[in-house]
């Protein structure tokens, strides 16, 4: 599921690099549809595993995955929402407004990559990197974008839609990061419990 989120974020970065946003929503929606299907598949696998009565570390692993599915699904929802807003908003936005989003999208991509690594390798440091990046950088970038959005709103009242959309995109990206942190925190607990 994380690789699908990374693909959504990469699509946003690519669209910006090409300055061509048409089709971004369709691409993000297709990835979100895959995410939803994968969520159901993994949920079924976890429920089957629970039925076999796993114990110890296996049970802890399946519980962590099961509890994280909603967070991972929501990550995809937020990425789709941002992609949809970006496709609609980009043609009317000034380049500075779009450039405000890129550092946050890049940072979230890094967080997804670190979380994927932490999960695959049971790497405590990588899981904690995800949390640190959110607390130290994502939240600061979010606040910066909200201030910039408010400033635009005050300076150019005729750009109300653009300013409000930029604020909504910033909020959705910040929430995406929060859901990644939720998964990283669960993974941290699992790693600290260690094998029995």
C-alpha positions in Angstrom: 0.0 0.0 0.0 2.9 2.3 0.7 4.3 1.8 -2.8 1.0 3.0 -4.2 1.0 6.1 -2.0 4.6 6.8 -3.2 3.4 6.4 -6.8 0.6 9.0 -6.1 3.2 11.5 -4.6 5.6 10.8 -7.5 2.8 11.6 -10.0 2.3 15.0 -8.3 6.0 15.7 -8.5 6.2 14.6 -12.1 3.1 16.7 -13.1 4.8 19.7 -11.6 8.1 19.1 -13.3 6.3 18.8 -16.6 4.0 21.7 -15.8 1.2 19.4 -17.1 -1.5 18.5 -14.6 -4.2 17.1 -16.9 -4.9 13.5 -16.0 -3.4 13.7 -12.5 -6.7 13.0 -10.8 -7.4 10.0 -13.0 -3.9 8.6 -12.3 -4.3 9.2 -8.5 -7.8 7.7 -8.5 -6.5 4.5 -10.3 -3.8 4.1 -7.6 -6.4 4.8 -4.9 -8.6 2.0 -6.3 -5.7 -0.4 -6.1 -5.1 0.7 -2.5 -8.7 0.0 -1.6 -8.5 -3.4 -3.2 -5.2 -4.2 -1.4 -6.7 -3.0 1.9 -9.5 -5.6 1.5 -7.1 -8.3 0.5 -4.7 -7.7 3.5 -7.7 -7.4 5.9 -8.9 -10.8 4.7 -5.4 -12.3 5.2 -5.2 -10.9 8.7 -8.7 -12.2 9.6 -7.7 -15.6 8.3 -4.5 -15.5 10.3 -6.5 -14.6 13.4 -8.7 -17.6 12.8 -5.7 -19.9 13.0 -4.8 -18.5 16.4 -1.3 -17.0 16.0 0.6 -16.4 19.2 3.3 -14.1 20.4 5.2 -12.1 17.8 3.0 -13.4 14.9 -0.2 -12.2 16.7 1.5 -8.8 17.4 2.5 -8.4 13.8 -1.0 -9.2 12.4 -2.6 -6.9 14.9 -0.2 -4.1 14.0 -0.9 -4.6 10.3 -4.7 -4.9 10.8 -4.8 -1.7 12.9 -2.7 0.2 10.4 -4.9 -0.6 7.3 -7.3 2.3 8.0 -4.3 4.7 8.3 -2.8 3.5 5.0 -6.1 3.7 3.2 -6.6 7.2 4.5 -3.1 8.2 3.2 -4.3 7.2 -0.3 -7.5 9.2 0.2 -5.6 12.3 1.1 -3.1 11.9 -1.8 -6.1 11.6 -4.2 -7.7 14.7 -2.8 -4.5 16.7 -3.2 -4.0 15.4 -6.7 -7.6 16.4 -7.6 -7.1 19.9 -6.2 -3.8 20.3 -7.8 -5.1 19.4 -11.3 -8.0 21.9 -10.8 -5.9 24.6 -9.1 -2.6 24.5 -11.0 -3.8 26.3 -14.2 -5.0 29.3 -12.1 -2.2 29.4 -9.5 0.9 31.4 -9.5 4.1 29.3 -9.7 5.1 30.4 -6.1 1.9 28.8 -4.8 2.7 25.5 -6.5 6.3 25.7 -5.3 5.1 25.9 -1.7 3.6 22.4 -2.1 6.7 20.7 -3.5 8.9 20.6 -0.4 6.0 19.0 1.6 5.3 16.4 -1.2 9.0 15.6 -1.3 9.2 15.2 2.4 6.2 13.0 2.5 7.8 10.8 -0.2 10.8 10.4 2.0 8.6 9.5 4.9 6.8 6.8 2.9 10.2 5.4 1.7 11.5 5.3 5.3 8.3 3.7 6.6 8.5 1.0 3.9 12.1 0.3 4.9 11.3 0.3 8.6 8.5 -2.2 7.9 10.5 -4.5 5.6 13.6 -4.5 7.8 12.0 -4.0 11.3 14.3 -1.0 11.5 13.6 1.1 14.6 15.7 4.0 13.5 13.8 4.3 10.2 10.4 4.2 12.0 11.6 6.9 14.3 12.8 8.9 11.3 9.2 9.0 10.0 8.0 10.4 13.3 10.9 12.9 13.6 10.4 14.2 10.0 6.7 14.8 10.7 7.2 16.6 14.0 10.2 18.6 12.9 9.5 19.4 9.3 6.1 18.5 8.0 4.3 20.4 10.7 6.6 23.4 10.2 6.0 23.4 6.4 2.3 23.0 7.0 2.3 26.1 9.2 4.4 28.0 6.6 1.9 27.1 3.8 -1.1 28.1 5.9 0.5 31.5 6.6 1.4 32.0 2.9 -2.2 31.1 2.1 -3.6 33.6 4.5 -1.2 36.2 3.2 -2.3 35.6 -0.3 -5.9 35.9 0.8 -5.3 39.2 2.5 -3.2 40.6 -0.4 -5.4 39.4 -3.3 -9.0 39.0 -2.2 -9.9 38.1 -5.7 -7.8 34.9 -5.4 -9.9 33.6 -2.6 -10.5 30.2 -4.3 -6.8 29.7 -4.9 -5.8 30.6 -1.3 -8.4 28.4 0.2 -7.5 25.5 -2.1 -3.8 25.9 -1.2 -4.8 25.8 2.5 -6.9 22.7 2.0 -4.0 20.9 0.1 -1.6 21.8 2.9 -4.0 20.5 5.5 -4.5 17.2 3.6 -0.8 16.7 3.1 -0.2 17.3 6.8 -2.9 14.8 7.7 -1.3 12.3 5.3 1.9 12.7 7.3 0.0 12.1 10.6 -1.4 8.8 9.3 2.2 7.7 8.4 3.2 8.6 11.9 0.4 6.4 13.4 1.7 3.4 11.4 5.3 4.2 12.4 4.3 4.4 16.1 2.7 1.0 15.9 5.7 -0.4 14.2 8.0 1.0 16.8 6.0 -0.8 19.5 6.2 -4.1 17.6 10.0 -3.7 17.1 10.6 -2.9 20.7 8.6 -5.9 21.8 11.0 -8.1 19.8 10.8 -11.8 19.3 9.6 -13.8 22.3 
